């Protein structure tokens, strides 16, 4: 799945800076805010990116609106969130070939202010000049996929996460 399509960056910026918080909209079930959810424990959500630049690109966020990790989350809440990020990375690695797992937090007070982590698997063999930030930049296009493909990967990731939660025999 390497075909890419251009992304309307101007429309994205208008939505990110002027629209409803995209994570709060997802939590509220607002029309047009649907994402393929792969994890929901009542405190956190993990969902496939609507604008993936890498196959399996997943976002992890607290359900409750929070903007600053060091002010809006106490240490135990932050560590619980990081545990979800860790487990999502494990599930992605089990389901998606990757040579490196990118984990970073993006957003700002000017747009996408709800804290969230990006967990993105870099495919093996990606040329060095197409790795790191370049691999994450929508300016180079996003993966062309549809809801059925997202649902199929979502089901596989939910199963992988469930396997991680099963006690060892």
Protein Blocks (a to p, Z undefined) as FASTA:
>chain_A
ZZccdddfklmmmmmmmmccfklmmmnopghiaccdfbdehjaccdddfbbcbghiacdd
dfbdcfbfklmpcfklmmmmmmmmmmmmmmmmmmmccfbdcdddeddfkbokbgcddddd
ddehiafklgcjllmmmknopadddfklmmmmmmmmmmmmmmmmpccZZ
